Amino acid sequence: MNLILFASTLALIVAIAIASSKSQKAKAEMEREFWQRERAANNTRRKPLDDLPYIKLPMEIFPLELLPDIPRVEDYRQIILTLKDQPIVNFTGLSNTELKLRYGAPNINLLTTYDQNYTLLARTLQQWAQALYDNGYSAEACQLLEFAVSTGTDVSATYRLLCRIYQENGTPEKIRALYPVAESLTSAMQKPIVRMLREFDQSSD
């Protein structure tokens, strides 16, 4: 009995050792590939940025005159007025290494700024839309949310509020039009957002 137990324990130890060795080798290989790509990225020459998918702000959709007495709404307005003259690009899902490989290492600071502008835009659109919705301006909120979706935002609250507005407006069929955008997202929020859309879609049947 002790011999069987010893043999079983030994086999378990060997199996764990083999699995650990394989895991360490896989990790080492991943690290090696990462640094290879990073070295290649750092040696990539500057490339023109003229063809980047710059986001232009349609100023006519922004309700700049509404809710002037709410300080945070004034902050949103000022952010938008500042961003309208700034380069904005959605690089969500792309690492710095990938950006350098595509556009050149010397451009990384510019690209980071463009992406930060987009992050600020996406967050501001969501917060402003929520403030408008909470104060009875559903139509204006819907405009901001639809624009945010058109830029490829992965802010789940944007999709959630837009679905709610569609249901309240009696146009739940519009929820299905959000699927292609959600399914094309390259961030970790892709699956949760698609799942949320399905739940809203099913609850509207």
C-alpha positions as CSV (number, residue, x, y, z in Angstrom):
1,M,0.0,0.0,0.0
2,N,2.8,2.4,0.9
3,L,4.6,1.5,-2.3
4,I,1.5,2.4,-4.4
5,L,1.2,5.6,-2.5
6,F,4.9,6.4,-3.0
7,A,4.6,5.7,-6.7
8,S,1.5,7.8,-7.1
9,T,3.2,10.7,-5.2
10,L,6.3,10.4,-7.3
11,A,4.3,10.4,-10.6
12,L,2.4,13.5,-9.4
13,I,5.7,15.3,-8.6
14,V,7.1,14.3,-12.0
15,A,4.0,15.5,-13.8
16,I,4.1,18.9,-11.9
17,A,7.8,19.3,-12.7
18,I,7.1,18.6,-16.4
19,A,4.2,21.0,-16.5
20,S,6.2,23.7,-14.7
21,S,9.1,23.2,-17.1
22,K,6.8,23.6,-20.1
23,S,5.3,26.7,-18.6
24,Q,8.6,28.3,-18.0
25,K,9.8,27.5,-21.5
26,A,6.6,29.0,-23.0
27,K,7.0,32.1,-20.8
28,A,10.6,32.5,-21.9
29,E,9.6,32.2,-25.5
30,M,6.9,34.8,-25.1
31,E,9.4,37.2,-23.5
32,R,11.9,36.5,-26.2
33,E,9.4,37.3,-28.9
34,F,8.2,40.4,-27.1
35,W,11.7,41.9,-26.9
36,Q,12.4,41.0,-30.5
37,R,9.3,42.9,-31.6
38,E,10.3,45.8,-29.2
39,R,13.8,46.0,-30.7
40,A,12.3,46.0,-34.2
41,A,9.8,48.7,-33.2
42,N,12.5,50.9,-31.7
43,N,14.4,50.7,-34.9
44,T,11.4,51.6,-37.1
45,R,11.8,54.9,-38.9
46,R,9.4,57.8,-38.7
47,K,6.5,57.4,-41.1
48,P,4.0,60.0,-42.4
49,L,0.9,60.5,-40.2
50,D,-1.3,62.1,-42.8
51,D,-3.4,59.0,-43.3
52,L,-4.3,58.4,-39.7
53,P,-8.0,58.0,-39.0
54,Y,-8.3,61.4,-37.4
55,I,-11.6,62.1,-35.6
56,K,-13.2,65.4,-36.4
57,L,-15.7,66.8,-33.9
58,P,-19.1,67.7,-35.4
59,M,-19.6,70.8,-33.3
60,E,-23.2,71.2,-34.5
61,I,-24.3,68.2,-32.4
62,F,-22.9,69.5,-29.1
63,P,-25.6,71.3,-27.0
64,L,-23.2,74.0,-25.8
65,E,-26.1,76.2,-24.5
66,L,-27.8,73.6,-22.3
67,L,-27.4,73.3,-18.5
68,P,-25.2,76.3,-18.1
69,D,-25.6,76.4,-14.3
70,I,-24.1,72.9,-13.8
71,P,-20.4,73.3,-13.2
72,R,-19.4,69.8,-14.4
73,V,-21.3,70.4,-17.7
74,E,-19.3,73.6,-18.2
75,D,-16.2,71.5,-17.8
76,Y,-17.4,69.1,-20.5
77,R,-18.0,72.1,-22.8
78,Q,-14.6,73.5,-22.2
79,I,-13.0,70.1,-22.9
80,I,-14.8,69.7,-26.2
81,L,-13.9,73.3,-27.2
82,T,-10.2,72.5,-26.5
83,L,-10.3,69.1,-28.3
84,K,-11.9,70.4,-31.4
85,D,-8.5,71.9,-32.5
86,Q,-6.4,68.9,-31.4
87,P,-5.5,65.7,-33.4
88,I,-7.6,62.8,-32.0
89,V,-7.1,59.2,-33.0
90,N,-8.6,56.1,-31.4
91,F,-5.7,53.6,-30.9
92,T,-7.6,51.5,-28.4
93,G,-6.3,47.9,-28.4
94,L,-2.9,48.8,-29.9
95,S,0.2,48.6,-27.7
96,N,3.1,51.1,-27.9
97,T,5.1,48.4,-29.6
98,E,2.5,48.0,-32.3
99,L,2.2,51.8,-32.8
100,K,6.0,52.1,-33.2
101,L,6.0,49.2,-35.8
102,R,3.3,50.8,-37.8
103,Y,4.2,54.5,-37.6
104,G,7.8,54.7,-36.5
105,A,9.4,55.0,-33.1
106,P,10.1,58.7,-33.4
107,N,6.3,59.3,-33.6
108,I,5.4,57.5,-30.4
109,N,5.0,60.6,-28.2
110,L,2.7,62.2,-30.8
111,L,0.7,59.1,-31.2
112,T,0.3,58.7,-27.4
113,T,-1.0,62.3,-27.2
114,Y,-3.5,61.6,-30.0
115,D,-4.7,58.5,-28.2
116,Q,-4.9,60.4,-24.8
117,N,-7.1,63.0,-26.6
118,Y,-9.4,60.2,-27.7
119,T,-9.6,58.7,-24.3
120,L,-10.6,62.1,-22.9
121,L,-13.1,62.6,-25.7
122,A,-14.8,59.2,-25.1
123,R,-15.0,59.8,-21.4
124,T,-16.3,63.3,-21.8
125,L,-19.0,62.3,-24.3
126,Q,-20.3,59.6,-21.9
127,Q,-20.3,61.9,-18.8
128,W,-21.9,64.8,-20.7
129,A,-24.6,62.5,-22.2
130,Q,-25.4,61.1,-18.8
131,A,-25.8,64.6,-17.4
132,L,-28.1,65.6,-20.3
133,Y,-30.2,62.4,-19.9
134,D,-30.5,62.9,-16.1
135,N,-31.8,66.4,-16.7
136,G,-34.4,65.4,-19.3
137,Y,-32.5,66.0,-22.5
138,S,-32.6,62.5,-23.9
139,A,-32.5,63.5,-27.6
140,E,-29.3,65.5,-27.1
141,A,-27.8,62.8,-25.0
142,C,-28.6,60.3,-27.8
143,Q,-26.7,62.5,-30.3
144,L,-23.5,62.5,-28.2
145,L,-23.7,58.7,-27.6
146,E,-24.3,57.9,-31.2
147,F,-21.3,60.0,-32.2
148,A,-19.2,58.2,-29.5
149,V,-20.2,54.8,-30.9
150,S,-19.3,56.0,-34.4
151,T,-15.7,56.6,-33.2
152,G,-15.4,53.1,-31.9
153,T,-15.6,53.8,-28.2
154,D,-15.3,50.9,-25.8
155,V,-16.9,52.7,-22.9
156,S,-19.6,50.2,-21.9
157,A,-21.8,52.8,-20.1
158,T,-22.1,54.6,-23.5
159,Y,-23.7,51.5,-25.1
160,R,-25.8,50.9,-22.0
161,L,-27.3,54.4,-21.9
162,L,-27.9,54.4,-25.7
163,C,-29.8,51.1,-25.5
164,R,-31.9,52.5,-22.7
165,I,-32.8,55.6,-24.7
166,Y,-33.6,53.4,-27.8
167,Q,-36.0,51.3,-25.6
168,E,-37.6,54.4,-24.1
169,N,-38.1,56.0,-27.5
170,G,-39.8,52.8,-28.9
171,T,-36.9,52.1,-31.3
172,P,-35.3,49.0,-29.8
173,E,-34.5,47.8,-33.4
174,K,-31.7,50.3,-33.4
175,I,-29.9,48.3,-30.8
176,R,-29.0,45.7,-33.5
177,A,-27.2,48.4,-35.5
178,L,-24.7,48.6,-32.6
179,Y,-23.6,45.0,-33.0
180,P,-21.1,45.6,-35.9
181,V,-19.3,48.3,-34.0
182,A,-19.2,46.3,-30.7
183,E,-18.0,43.2,-32.5
184,S,-15.2,45.1,-34.2
185,L,-13.7,46.4,-30.9
186,T,-10.2,45.2,-30.2
187,S,-10.1,45.9,-26.5
188,A,-11.0,43.6,-23.6
189,M,-14.4,45.3,-23.4
190,Q,-15.5,43.7,-26.7
191,K,-17.2,40.6,-25.3
192,P,-18.9,42.3,-22.3
193,I,-20.4,45.0,-24.6
194,V,-21.6,42.5,-27.1
195,R,-23.2,40.4,-24.3
196,M,-24.8,43.5,-22.9
197,L,-26.3,44.4,-26.3
198,R,-27.8,40.9,-26.6
199,E,-29.4,41.2,-23.2
200,F,-31.0,44.5,-24.2
201,D,-32.0,43.2,-27.5
202,Q,-33.6,40.1,-26.0
203,S,-35.4,42.1,-23.3
204,S,-37.0,44.2,-26.1
205,D,-38.6,41.3,-27.8
